[in-house]
Amino acid sequence: MATSTKSWLEIPSDSPFSLANIPFGIISTSASPRPRTAIAIGDYALDLSAFAKGNGFSEVASIQTYLLVFDQPTLNDFAALPQSIRRDVRSYIQQVFQSDSPHAEILTHNSDLKQQVLLPLSEVRTHLPFAIGDYTDFYVGLHHAQRCSDLFGLTLHPNYRSLPTAYHGRASSVVVSGTNIRRPWGQYLPDPMAKEKIATYAPTQRLDYELELGAFICGANKLGEPIPIDQAKDNIFGLVLLNDWSVRDVQMWEMPPLGPFNAKNLGTSVSPWVITLEALEPFATTGIPNDREILPYMKEANKQSHYDIRLEVAIAPKATGKSKTISHSNASNLLWSYPQMLAHHSVTGCNMRVGDLLGSGTVSGKEDGSEGCLLEQTKAAKVPVKLDGGEERRFLEDGDTVTFRGFAGKEGALVGFGECTGMIEPALKH
């Protein structure tokens, strides 16, 4: 970890990509379209592939035999390296940008290398950071679960506080931020209150977002060998913002008796820059207290395994283009931590693989204005959300752009996630 946050690179005070952050991602440019590893710093991306080829890592002995990982089109190989190696890389990059570090000379005294490896973020294209083998979406946002149950006159099952509930999602439809999401067709009840339950097949009328965090796995376990709770954290590389796009009318019709299926597989958006757990350590905190006795396989020695990350949701209608922030929440609004989710996921001996993605479930707060989806905020479409320009929303309309943001820390040394965005395209015509 860097001992100073003063950098020779001009970093805007409100930049989410500070010297304390050093998030990893995959980029390409028009001049060099092959995807490769980079880190975000201020308004720039440091091309780690070009940096390695330019002998930028020559002073880090521990990484010399692993330099090819930066030339890969995903972070899988880098994430699979020993944790000590990954920490050496992150600490060294911080020192390269520190004003008072001797390693700063690598770029400050080499203008050719600096120009080659330091690329404006506005000129790079970001890609899905990992090759995702499996995607599991949890449901551990207690306030979201409770509010949704109240809306439909249900009660949370007793198992909710005893284990982190989840369903297996569709990895193939996970997309990087900026990818448009098409309004899907589906089967649902046009009038749920009608006495005769006859379904129709049509474009959804109740398209929604869900504010979540996603965790990428960096450690594999063998089939039949669970991941112990005291080792689970070491198997998590880092976190991203995650939008679990949801089709509410389809969801309500298809869920009994198993759970979400077509209502969730139209697309899942993730932010492109992965924030490592090392960067989030200063913001460790407790989650929602659990009044149930936790079984030993999920009992953590350190209860500060959640993170104080401020989250927000904004919607910009196509007609006005004006973005309005409509919700604020916090990542600590979860009943179970990611280590607990991972320990429970693998307790049967389920073999996790590098690049697997775990969604948190909707991160809603308890107060009004902290809801993580429109279903909650509009009280199941009864109370519209007001946007700028006089527009209202009960559910998303074509052309709407949804943007998630996440921050920890204070201005000048923010650890931020950047943005997770997606615009709704009209349904296909049949």
Phi, psi and omega per residue, in radians:
M1 nan 2.380 -3.138
A2 -1.144 2.543 -3.137
T3 -1.592 -0.149 -3.138
S4 -2.422 2.597 3.084
T5 -1.859 0.165 3.093
K6 -1.426 2.231 -3.054
S7 -2.133 2.589 3.046
W8 -1.339 -0.294 3.093
L9 -1.490 2.366 3.117
E10 -1.249 1.963 -3.118
I11 -2.025 2.039 3.122
P12 -0.958 2.471 -3.065
S13 -1.084 -0.458 -3.138
D14 -1.721 0.207 3.135
S15 -1.224 2.354 3.084
P16 -1.291 -0.230 -3.042
F17 -1.890 1.253 -3.111
S18 -1.463 3.091 3.096
L19 -1.156 -0.423 3.122
A20 -1.377 -0.182 -3.019
N21 -1.643 -1.253 -3.105
I22 0.983 1.112 3.095
P23 -1.444 2.640 -3.102
F24 -1.831 2.540 3.111
G25 -2.761 -3.063 3.136
I26 -2.107 2.252 -3.094
I27 -2.256 2.902 2.911
S28 -2.614 2.908 3.077
T29 -2.330 2.900 3.114
S30 -1.105 -0.595 3.140
A31 -1.334 -0.485 -3.137
S32 -2.395 1.464 -2.982
P33 -1.306 -0.090 -3.140
R34 -1.306 2.147 3.137
P35 -1.104 2.460 3.101
R36 -2.711 3.009 -3.017
T37 -1.366 2.504 3.095
A38 -2.616 2.924 2.942
I39 -2.141 2.672 3.086
A40 -1.712 2.333 3.128
I41 -2.521 2.014 -3.075
G42 1.056 -2.214 3.112
D43 -1.721 0.343 -3.051
Y44 -2.225 2.835 2.944
A45 -2.023 2.293 3.046
L46 -1.636 1.959 -3.136
D47 -1.261 1.790 -3.062
L48 -1.262 -0.456 3.070
S49 -1.145 -0.881 3.117
A50 -1.161 -0.624 3.116
F51 -1.090 -0.740 3.119
A52 -1.169 -0.738 -3.140
K53 -1.183 -0.417 3.105
G54 -1.602 0.309 3.119
N55 1.138 0.464 3.119
G56 -1.151 -0.450 3.140
F57 -1.709 0.289 -3.046
S58 -1.062 -0.391 -3.100
E59 -1.691 0.136 3.103
V60 -1.990 1.656 -3.044
A61 -1.080 -0.627 -3.020
S62 -1.186 -0.353 -3.048
I63 -1.743 -0.112 -2.980
Q64 -1.019 -0.621 -3.110
T65 -1.476 -0.002 -3.067
Y66 -2.073 0.227 -3.006
L67 -1.061 -0.455 -3.110
L68 -1.185 -0.271 -3.139
V69 -1.121 -0.455 -3.113
F70 -1.355 -0.187 -3.118
D71 -1.673 0.092 -3.079
Q72 -1.567 2.693 -3.099
P73 -1.407 0.006 3.067
T74 -2.460 2.946 3.118
L75 -1.521 0.017 -3.032
N76 -0.958 -0.850 -3.092
D77 -1.173 -0.689 3.109
F78 -1.151 -0.763 -3.126
A79 -1.116 -0.497 -3.114
A80 -1.363 -0.168 3.106
L81 -1.138 2.758 3.060
P82 -0.961 2.525 -3.095
Q83 -0.985 -0.628 -3.136
S84 -1.113 -0.628 3.117
I85 -1.198 -0.798 3.133
R86 -1.064 -0.654 3.116
R87 -1.192 -0.656 3.092
D88 -1.063 -0.743 -3.139
V89 -1.089 -0.849 -3.092
R90 -1.109 -0.792 -3.138
S91 -1.103 -0.698 -3.132
Y92 -1.150 -0.757 3.117
I93 -1.057 -0.713 3.084
Q94 -1.019 -0.736 -3.125
Q95 -1.205 -0.543 3.103
V96 -1.069 -0.555 -3.116
F97 -1.732 -0.029 3.110
Q98 -1.349 2.332 -3.114
S99 -1.077 -0.667 -3.026
D100 -1.733 0.352 -3.141
S101 -1.806 2.414 3.074
P102 -1.100 -0.407 3.129
H103 -1.261 -0.251 3.121
A104 -1.073 -0.445 -3.104
E105 -1.128 -0.359 -3.110
I106 -1.012 -0.645 3.111
L107 -1.849 -0.660 -3.087
T108 -1.178 -0.454 -3.136
H109 -1.794 0.101 -3.120
N110 -2.348 1.463 -3.045
S111 -1.130 -0.572 3.135
D112 -1.137 -0.805 3.128
L113 -1.158 -0.717 3.132
K114 -1.020 -0.794 -3.133
Q115 -1.167 -0.559 -3.085
Q116 -1.328 -0.617 -2.987
V117 -1.831 -0.346 -3.105
L118 -1.734 1.842 -2.983
L119 -1.986 2.337 3.073
P120 -1.017 2.329 3.123
L121 -1.009 -0.522 -3.135
S122 -1.176 -0.256 -3.089
E123 -1.875 0.015 -3.117
V124 -1.894 2.680 3.028
R125 -1.828 2.305 3.119
T126 -1.692 2.660 -3.081
H127 -2.219 2.935 3.039
L128 -0.975 2.167 -2.981
P129 -1.209 -0.509 -3.108
F130 -2.209 2.688 2.862
A131 -1.434 1.984 -2.977
I132 -1.691 2.006 3.109
G133 -1.396 -0.735 -3.127
D134 -2.472 2.614 3.136
Y135 -2.309 2.158 3.100
T136 -2.109 2.255 -3.133
D137 -1.896 2.053 3.121
F138 -1.474 3.088 -3.050
Y139 -2.464 0.997 -2.967
V140 -1.907 0.221 3.009
G141 -1.450 1.688 -3.007
L142 -1.013 -0.766 -3.088
H143 -1.132 -0.637 3.079
H144 -1.141 -0.840 -3.108
A145 -1.092 -0.733 -3.124
Q146 -1.183 -0.741 -3.104
R147 -1.153 -0.720 3.124
C148 -1.151 -0.675 3.097
S149 -1.099 -0.738 3.133
D150 -1.113 -0.671 -3.116
L151 -1.062 -0.573 -3.057
F152 -1.941 0.295 3.048
G153 1.157 0.571 -3.131
L154 -1.924 2.967 3.038
T155 -2.142 2.532 3.102
L156 -1.139 2.356 3.117
H157 -1.134 2.555 -3.131
P158 -0.985 -0.409 -3.115
N159 -1.219 -0.286 -3.019
Y160 -1.026 -0.660 -3.130
R161 -1.603 -0.004 3.130
S162 -1.776 -0.392 3.139
L163 -2.681 2.639 3.064
P164 -1.351 1.892 -3.109
T165 -1.313 2.666 -3.075
A166 -2.829 2.939 2.979
Y167 -2.387 2.710 3.125
H168 -1.445 2.113 -3.115
G169 -1.604 -2.949 -3.064
R170 -1.921 1.871 -3.083
A171 -1.172 -0.516 -3.042
S172 -1.177 -0.393 -3.111
S173 -1.799 0.248 2.977
V174 -1.341 2.235 -3.067
V175 -2.269 2.777 3.138
V176 -1.419 2.659 3.091
S177 -0.843 2.452 -3.127
G178 1.718 -0.197 3.100
T179 -1.401 2.263 3.118
N180 -1.195 2.605 3.116
I181 -1.999 2.142 -3.105
R182 -1.491 2.344 3.056
R183 -1.054 2.162 -3.065
P184 -1.559 2.746 2.882
W185 -1.470 2.695 3.098
G186 -2.921 3.013 3.097
Q187 -1.732 2.214 -3.136
Y188 -2.790 2.994 3.096
L189 -1.520 2.095 3.102
P190 -1.150 -0.507 3.094
D191 -2.357 1.633 -3.099
P192 -1.065 -0.370 -3.105
M193 -1.529 -0.145 -3.127
A194 -1.114 2.547 -3.119
K195 -1.129 -0.728 -3.136
E196 -1.645 2.091 -3.050
K197 -1.534 1.579 3.134
I198 -2.006 2.104 -3.074
A199 -1.446 2.709 3.036
T200 -2.101 2.896 3.062
Y201 -2.123 1.958 -3.022
A202 -2.824 2.953 3.034
P203 -1.051 2.460 -3.130
T204 -1.060 2.512 3.056
Q205 -1.810 -0.075 -3.040
R206 -2.306 1.148 3.125
L207 -1.522 2.316 -3.004
D208 -2.377 2.867 2.988
Y209 -1.908 2.878 2.970
E210 -2.423 2.148 -3.132
L211 -1.358 2.001 -3.120
E212 -2.429 2.951 2.895
L213 -1.935 2.607 3.065
G214 -2.108 2.517 3.106
A215 -2.065 2.308 3.087
F216 -1.721 2.348 -3.095
I217 -1.494 2.409 3.141
C218 -2.097 -0.056 -3.132
G219 -2.225 2.257 3.139
A220 -1.639 2.628 3.011
N221 -2.159 2.672 -3.129
K222 -1.318 2.575 3.086
L223 -0.973 2.242 -3.136
G224 1.628 -0.068 -3.109
E225 -2.123 1.772 -3.119
P226 -1.088 2.765 3.060
I227 -1.583 2.042 -3.140
P228 -1.114 2.594 -3.085
I229 -1.048 -0.595 -3.120
D230 -1.348 -0.083 3.074
Q231 -1.978 -0.142 -3.000
A232 -1.083 -0.712 -3.102
K233 -1.052 -0.641 -3.140
D234 -1.177 -0.259 3.141
N235 -1.636 0.104 3.141
I236 -1.955 2.097 -3.106
F237 -1.312 -0.873 -3.092
G238 3.138 -3.099 -3.021
L239 -2.081 2.690 3.037
V240 -2.371 2.843 2.924
L241 -1.299 2.550 -3.080
L242 -2.462 2.258 3.063
N243 -1.910 1.903 3.124
D244 -1.579 1.411 -3.118
W245 -0.953 2.348 -2.989
S246 -2.343 2.431 -3.124
V247 -1.872 1.713 -2.914
R248 -1.206 -0.679 -3.130
D249 -1.185 -0.719 3.068
V250 -1.129 -0.728 -3.103
Q251 -1.051 -0.777 -3.093
M252 -1.159 -0.528 -3.123
W253 -1.428 -0.627 -3.007
E254 -1.607 -0.343 -2.988
M255 -1.148 -0.816 3.138
P256 -1.134 2.189 0.108
P257 -1.899 0.124 -2.977
L258 -1.786 -0.871 -3.076
G259 2.526 -3.019 -3.074
P260 -1.105 2.546 3.083
F261 -2.487 -1.662 3.130
N262 -1.137 -0.398 -3.133
A263 -1.170 -0.235 -3.049
K264 -2.150 -0.160 -3.005
N265 -1.699 0.167 3.117
L266 -1.258 -0.380 3.131
G267 2.840 2.523 3.044
T268 -2.330 2.053 -3.081
S269 -1.677 2.441 3.067
V270 -2.256 2.587 3.069
S271 -1.226 2.642 -2.976
P272 -1.410 -0.363 -3.053
W273 -1.819 2.118 -3.078
V274 -1.565 2.117 -3.141
I275 -1.552 2.053 -3.086
T276 -1.211 2.716 3.105
L277 -1.126 -0.492 3.087
E278 -1.058 -0.710 3.138
A279 -1.184 -0.468 -3.094
L280 -1.598 -0.140 -3.091
E281 -0.943 -0.724 -3.141
P282 -1.091 -0.229 -3.058
F283 -1.961 0.329 3.119
A284 -1.120 2.437 -3.122
T285 -2.687 -3.098 3.105
T286 -1.619 2.754 3.084
G287 -1.689 -2.751 3.109
I288 -1.236 2.251 3.131
P289 -1.046 2.456 3.127
N290 -1.892 2.125 -3.089
D291 -1.504 0.061 3.083
R292 -1.702 2.651 3.020
E293 -1.231 2.181 -3.113
I294 -1.531 2.289 -3.132
L295 -1.130 2.631 -3.004
P296 -0.943 -0.608 -3.057
Y297 -1.220 -0.195 3.081
M298 -2.093 0.141 -3.092
K299 -1.472 2.082 -3.086
E300 -1.611 2.448 3.054
A301 -1.214 -0.667 3.119
N302 -1.885 1.962 -3.087
K303 -1.358 -0.168 3.104
Q304 -1.526 1.170 -3.097
S305 -1.985 0.176 2.991
H306 -1.806 3.102 -3.090
Y307 -2.353 2.469 3.107
D308 -1.464 1.471 -3.127
I309 -2.051 2.103 3.118
R310 -1.380 2.274 -3.076
L311 -2.118 2.558 3.109
E312 -2.563 2.691 -3.132
V313 -2.173 2.341 3.080
A314 -2.270 2.583 3.077
I315 -2.187 2.345 3.070
A316 -2.150 1.925 3.079
P317 -1.199 2.597 3.132
K318 -1.117 -0.613 -3.051
A319 -1.074 -0.692 -3.087
T320 -1.870 -0.495 -3.077
G321 1.272 0.022 -3.109
K322 -1.508 2.136 -3.129
S323 -1.566 2.320 3.102
K324 -2.193 2.236 3.060
T325 -1.335 2.131 -3.046
I326 -1.964 -0.153 -3.093
S327 -2.659 2.499 3.046
H328 -2.253 2.298 3.110
S329 -2.431 -2.967 3.137
N330 -2.553 2.479 -3.088
A331 -1.139 -0.229 3.099
S332 -1.341 -0.090 -3.140
N333 -1.435 0.885 3.109
L334 -2.241 2.478 -3.128
L335 -1.370 -0.606 -3.110
W336 -2.098 2.576 3.124
S337 -1.530 2.914 3.088
Y338 -1.107 -0.708 3.051
P339 -1.025 -0.663 3.106
Q340 -1.188 -0.702 3.088
M341 -1.035 -0.776 -3.093
L342 -1.203 -0.721 3.115
A343 -1.085 -0.711 3.131
H344 -1.234 -0.697 -3.139
H345 -1.023 -0.646 -3.041
S346 -1.719 0.046 -3.012
V347 -1.093 -0.462 3.094
T348 -1.405 -0.080 -3.015
G349 1.670 0.176 3.083
C350 -0.988 2.230 -3.072
N351 -1.526 1.944 3.057
M352 -1.413 2.649 -3.131
R353 -2.246 2.694 3.105
V354 -1.018 2.263 -3.117
G355 1.727 -0.186 3.075
D356 -1.073 2.561 -3.069
L357 -2.045 2.307 3.079
L358 -2.047 2.098 3.037
G359 -1.551 2.598 -3.066
S360 -1.420 -0.413 -2.849
G361 1.601 2.868 -3.015
T362 -1.104 2.215 -3.071
V363 -1.684 1.508 3.114
S364 -1.799 2.574 3.011
G365 -1.555 -3.130 -3.108
K366 -1.508 -0.468 -3.030
E367 -1.510 2.784 3.005
D368 -1.087 2.445 -3.108
G369 1.564 0.030 3.108
S370 -2.044 0.257 -3.121
E371 -1.214 2.499 -3.083
G372 -1.683 0.133 3.100
C373 -2.771 2.843 -3.137
L374 -1.239 -0.548 3.108
L375 -0.944 -0.774 3.107
E376 -1.259 -0.856 -2.983
Q377 -1.145 -0.569 3.136
T378 -1.644 0.099 -3.113
K379 0.931 0.953 3.138
A380 1.057 0.814 3.044
A381 1.291 0.207 3.135
K382 -1.459 -0.553 -3.084
V383 -2.174 1.904 -3.073
P384 -1.216 2.644 3.020
V385 -1.543 2.325 -3.120
K386 -1.610 2.277 3.106
L387 -1.914 2.993 3.086
D388 -1.172 2.661 3.128
G389 1.429 0.199 3.090
G390 1.467 0.018 3.140
E391 -1.396 2.693 3.097
E392 -2.254 2.720 3.095
R393 -2.429 2.304 2.896
R394 -1.755 -0.692 2.981
F395 -2.458 3.028 -3.032
L396 -1.249 2.514 3.093
E397 -1.963 2.822 3.130
D398 -1.011 2.391 3.137
G399 1.593 -0.227 3.098
D400 -1.178 2.410 3.021
T401 -1.950 2.156 3.115
V402 -1.794 2.298 -3.122
T403 -2.233 2.196 3.000
F404 -1.771 2.525 3.003
R405 -2.355 2.670 3.108
G406 -2.533 2.395 -3.114
F407 -2.464 2.558 2.937
A408 -2.295 2.646 3.135
G409 1.480 -2.914 -3.062
K410 -2.023 2.816 3.135
E411 -1.003 2.360 -3.076
G412 1.797 -0.448 3.076
A413 -2.541 0.758 -3.118
L414 -1.219 2.463 2.899
V415 -1.883 1.782 -3.033
G416 -2.071 2.826 -3.107
F417 -1.741 -0.073 -3.000
G418 1.312 -2.425 -3.100
E419 -2.239 2.683 2.970
C420 -2.175 1.918 -3.023
T421 -2.161 2.758 3.040
G422 -2.854 2.418 3.115
M423 -1.918 2.472 -3.108
I424 -1.475 2.116 3.045
E425 -1.631 2.642 3.114
P426 -1.081 2.703 3.098
A427 -1.132 2.641 3.027
L428 -1.089 2.590 3.094
K429 -1.592 2.230 3.122
H430 -1.830 nan nan
